[in-house]
Amino acid sequence: MNYREVYHRLNQRYFQEWQRAELLAQQLAGRSWWVRLKRWWTRPRPLANETPLRPGPLPPGGVSIIIPFRDHYSLLRCCLRSLRGTRRRLETLLVDNGSREPRLLAYLKRTRHRVLRYDEPFHFARLCNRAAQQARGEWLLFLNNDTEALHPDWLEAMLRLAALPEIGPVGATLVYPDGSIQHAGLHPNEHGQWVHVHRHRPAADPALAQDRVVPAVSAACLLIHRDKWQALGGFEEAYALTYNDVDLCLRAARHGWRTALCAQARLLHYEGLSRGFQTDTPGQQHLAHCPTFPTGADAWPASN
């Protein structure tokens, strides 16, 4: 496991994005330090609809882990190695979206995991839907290849929440390599954007130690029972890259299923390292052809 290579690429990626953000802020405001300070004070706060949740008993059934990827052998290997500690019967589906790295292709030929290959432009929702149709497990776990489980019982903790009859999708707590929060639930803000309200908070924050109901969770690590997934029709393929996870959670709410965030399931997430960053927001370029995408506080049913 070559951590130096991973961390180097991660640092380079974040440095490039930081430079782009700095230049843009300077062009728009001329005083980038004031813009950052103002954004810190006005950053989105958690909404009142995060309610505590008590997990149920551990349910039976196998779990199909669906991992879309293209190249990045080191990332995929680290992700798969981190899954070895779980005691649950697993089926791992590696969804290869046109990899070309010789080292990775050689690994895919000898691995015992199921490999599904689709040589086409990257479409996260479609890749996941196709893999889910071929999965054999009673539970479906969608997992990014740039994640690593941090403790062995993370999956069991998610299953205890997903087994509750009122729960649909279940997300994990995702942390950056520096230990701060990347994802602990998605919320709509007053501008119609779905945001990570807990981003960059300390992972040890006691307020984030409780399993809870949230409006939406990230598909970087999302668990759902196969029956509920089929009832929802999978990811909406109109949202090829982003917001398909939010859309799934909103449709689950309309079916009467709430979305849960598992505080005990913690995974490292090298956000953007595999595919890059998406700066789109609802109503802009990527979703301009989807005018019905629900935005703002009205998108989250108050009854939930």
N, C-alpha and C positions, 0 to 999 in steps of 0.2 A: 504494500500500500504506500504509494508515493505521495505523502502529505505535502512535501515541498512543492511539487508540481501543481497540486491542487490549489494550495494557498497562494502561490505566485500568480496563477491565472486569475484567481478570485480578486486579489489585490489590484492587478492590472485592470480588470473589468470595472471595479468600483472607482478606481482612479480616473478612468476615461469618462465614466458617467458623472463623476464629481466635477471634472473640468467642464463638461458640457453644461451642467447645471449652473456653475459659476458664471460662465460666459452669458448664458441666457438671462440670469438674474441681473447682471451688470447692464445688459442691453435694455432690459425693461425698467429698471429702477435706478441704475447708476450707483447704488449703495448696497452692495450685496450683503454686507454684514447686518444692515438694518432689516432687509427683507427676511433673512434667516431668523433674526430675533423676533420679528413680528409674527412669522409663521409658527414659531415655537409657542408664543402666547396664545395664538388662535387655532392651534392644532385641534382636530376633532376629539371630542371627549366621548367616553363610553355612554351609550344610551341606557335608559332605565330598564330596557327590556332584556337585560342579562339577568337571568334568575337561576339560583342554585339548583342542582340536579343530583339526585342520589342514584348511584348505579345499581343495577339488578344482578342476579346470579349469572354466572358464566354460561352462555348458551352452547349447544352442540353445533356441529357442522364444520366442514372444511372452508378455508378461505382462499380465494383466488386473488393473487396480487398482480396487478396490471401495471407494467412499467413502460411507458413510451420513451424512446430515446433515438438519438442519431449520433454515432461516434462517441467520443469521450469515454474511452475504456476505463480509465482510472476512476471516474465518477461512478460508473455502473458497478465495478468490482467492489468499491467501498460500500455502496448501497446494499448490494447482495450479501456481503459479509456481515453487515450489521443485522441482518434478518435471522441469523443462525440461532440466536438465543431463545427465540420463541418456542413454546411447547406445542403450539397449535399445528394441526395438519395443514400444510400449505401447498398450493399450486402456484408457481410463478410463471407468468406469461411475459416474455420479453418482446415488446412490440417495436421492432426495428424499422425505423422510418428512413431507410436508404443509407445505412452506414457504409463508409469506405475505408476506415482505418484498418490496415492489414492485421494489426494485433487484435483488434476487437472481432473482426470477421473470423479469425482463427479460433478465438474463444467461443464464439457462437456455434461453431461446428462441433465442438467437443462438450459443450455444456449439457447437463441433464435437464435444464429448464426448457419449457416449451418456447419456441421462437416463432413469432409471426412477423413476416416481412411485408412492408408496403412501401414501394418505391413511388412516392408521390409527394407533392408539396405538403409541408407540415400543416396538419389540421387536427389539433388536440382532441376535439370532441368526437370527430369521426374515428380516429384511431382507437380511442377508448371504447366507443360503442361497438366497433367490430370485434375487439378483443373480448368484451363482455359477452358477446353472443357465443363465443367459443369457450368461455370459462366453464369449469365444472363445479366450482365451489358454491355453497349456499350463501356465502358472503363475498362481496366484491370490494376490494381495496385498491383504489387508484393512487399510485405513488410516483412522485417525480424521481428521476434517476439521480438528481443532485441532492438527495437527502440521506441521512444516516440515523438509524435508531440509536438512542443514547442509553437505553436500559432494556433488559430482556422481556419484561412483562407489559410493554407498551400496547401490543396488539390485544392482549386479554383485557386491558383497561378499556379500550375502545369498544370491544365486543360487549362488555357489560352495559354500556350505554346504548349501543345499537340494538340490543335485545329488548329494550323497553318498548312496549306496543305503541306509545305515543311519539317515538323518536324515528326520524327518517335518516338523513345524512349525519354522520359524525366526523368531525375534524380533529386533528391533533394540534398540540402546541408546537410551533416551529421556532427555533432559535438560530440566531446568527453564530458564527464561530467565536465572536467575542462574548457570547453568553447573553446578549440582549434579545428581546422578543422580536421575531419577524412577523409571526401570525398567531393570534389568539382570538380569532373571530373577526368577521367583516360586518360593518355597519354602514347604512346610508347617512350621508351628511346633508346639510341644508342646501348644498349646491347640486344635489342629484348624483353625487359620486359615491361609489362604494369603496370604503377605505379600511385600512388596518389601524383601528383606533389605538391599539396597544403597542404599535411598532416602536422599538428602541427602549421600551421599559425594561427594567431588570427582570430577568427570568425568575429571580427569587422573590419577587413582589408577592406578599401574602394575598393580595386581592386577586391574583391569577392562579391561586392554588386550588380553587374549587371547580369541579365539573359544573357546567352551566349551560343553559339554553342561550343561543345567540341567533341573530337574524340569518347569518350565512357563514360558511367556512370555505377555506381554500381547497381546491382539488389537488394541491400538491401532496396531500395525504387525506383521503376521504374514504370512509367506510360506509357501506349500506347493504342491507339484505337484498338478495337477488329479487325476491318477489316485489319489494317496494321499488327497486330500480326498474323492473319491467313495467310496473303500474305507471311509473312516471315517464316511460318511454326513453330513458337514458338521457344523455346530454343533448341539448338542443343544438343541432349542427349549424344553425344560423350564426352561432357565436363560435367561430373557428378557433380563436386563440385565447381570448379572455372573456370573463363574465359568464361562461357556461356553468361554472360552479355556483355563482350567485343565482342564476336563473333556475338551476336544479333545486336549490334550497327554497326559493320562493314558490315554485310549483309544488314542492312537498308540503309547504305551509297551507296551500290551497286545498291539498288533499287531507289536511288535518294532522300532518306529521310535523313535529318541531325539529329543529336542527340543534345538535349538541356539540359543545367543544370539550374535549377530554383534556383536562389539566394534567393528568398523570402520564399521558402519552406524549413524550417529548422527543423530537427529532431535530438533528442539525439540518439546516437548509442553506445551501450555497445559492441563494436566490439569484437568478439570472445567469448563472455560470454556464448552463447547458444551452439555453436558447436565446439569451439576451433579455433585455428589459422591454416591457411594453408600457409606454407612457400614455396610452389611449384612455379616454374616459367616456362614459355613455353619452351619446349624442354627437360625438366627434367622428373622426375618420373611420375607425374600425366598425362602429355601430351605426353609422349614418344611414345604412340601409335597413336598420331595425328600429323604426320609430316607436314600436310598442314596448321596447325594453323598459321595465319599471325602474324609476329613479326616485330619489328623495325619500323622506320619512313615510310618505303614503304607500310606498311599496311594501312595507312590512306590516302585516295585519296586527292591529292593536291587541287582538284577542290572544296573540301568542306571546 
